[in-house]
Amino acid sequence: MPGAEIVLDPSNVLRLLAGLGVTVRIGLVSVALSLPLGIACGMLMTLRNPLIRAVLRAYLEFIRIMPQLVLLYLVFFGTAGAWGWDLSGEAASVVVFSLWGAAELGDLVRGALESIPRTQYDSAYVLGMGRRQAFARVILPQAVTRLLPPAVNLATRMVKTTSLCMLIGVVELIRVGQQIIDYNRFAVPTGALWIYGSIFFLYFIVCWPLSILSRRLERRWAR
Amino acid sequence: MSDATGEAPMLEVRGLTKRFGDEVVLDGLDLAVRKGEVVVVLGPSGCGKSTLLRCIAGLEGVDAGEVRLEGEPISGTRRDSALRQRLGMVFQSYDLFPTRTVLANVTLAPVVVQHRDRLEAEREAEALLRRVGLWDKRDSYPSTLSGGQRQRVAICRALAMHPDVMLLDEVTAALDPEMVHEVLDVVLELAEGGLTMVIVTHEMRFAAAIADRVVMLDGGEVVEESDDPAAFFERPETGRAREFLSMFEYKREKGKGTDHED
């Protein structure tokens, strides 16, 4: 099949890997920021305070209903237009993906905490455990085992969705691929198949281990 | 309500009233349990017997009246850890900690709450688990155990805290019939050992065998109380007790009747 040289060219390989680096960086930084924010959100959502509940509910629904692309445009172009902020595409992406991750993870944390039966708290209480002890020793370990599989799944979705960042000018994996294809449009007309094929494998290499991890955890903790 | 020696009873409930909304679940209930006594609480479902145990354990607040432990008032849910440790409770649904092994379930509270040495706690757990025949399951997780095994572990977990009083809330209600015996044998052994217990159960033969005293509740009140369980089950004095006990009997209209217990 002609055109394979386009993905064997070392400079193209390096450019694709650099693009993958940007993709993974946005993904990882966003996931890392989502973790503490999401856990805090989730714990706050289990409180009975109606104001906190309403605010977090609105936040979650807003983020869920809006397409990620609209959020990216809103943060990237909106803040520039309204307040003259000069966010880089990557910074805007990290903001959007962290907010998204925090909202979704928050809902997962809330669900995990609320799924622990009331009787587990009762058992801890009659054994003399304090609230903190009960939370740390009894509730949290159970919540984490329920939380991890869907949380890992969320992380893979976040990595995949970073492909949208190219639409606000971030030169990530897919954008790099397009540039290579455009540059070689006449020399290698079949380049698109090779390049997107390689990109497929690069995403696969990043997300496959996460997906395996999620399935393993699910099986191991299916008690 | 002191006993003959003039000492305060181990556990005492006076005029206990508990409402859920408009519904009065416990209506001015009195109960005293002496040290080493086994009191079995019977009654139709919804009579308030589980609520009574939960009020004693501090899992529910009370609307009126009080709960006393060795003369000290302990009503309400805001109890310090030391006080809660004196009342052990075993639930119908076992409620073991699912992320911990059998051994860790039993040693967790002694180590983190009572700050006992881990090895010492494990030695005691070994003795307890051997007693209920589950030492070889020490490294298993609760999900791999049968209901009867889980309930025996739950009893060990409560005993490891050295409670003054054990509260057993329908501990065999969720079990298959063939597993009921293995759990109740353990409870019988505890009674032999002189442990003070308040037991809510629907196992009438077990109740007759283990009880020093039987208390029957209905509508949130004590309708009959007897220090002679055999007599209570043979010849209940009140109509309501007769009616309740007759629910555990089945008779064919024609020919020979068969007695059967649930």
Interface residues (C-beta under 8 A of the other chain):
Chain A: P117 T119 Q120 D122 S123 Y125 V126 L127 G128 M129 G130 Q133 R137 V138 P141 Q142 T145 R223
Chain B: A57 G58 L59 S81 A82 R84 Q85 L87 G88 M89 F91 S93 D95 L96 F97 P98 T99 R100 L108 A109 V112 V113 Q114 Y141 P142 S143 T144 R157 A158 M161
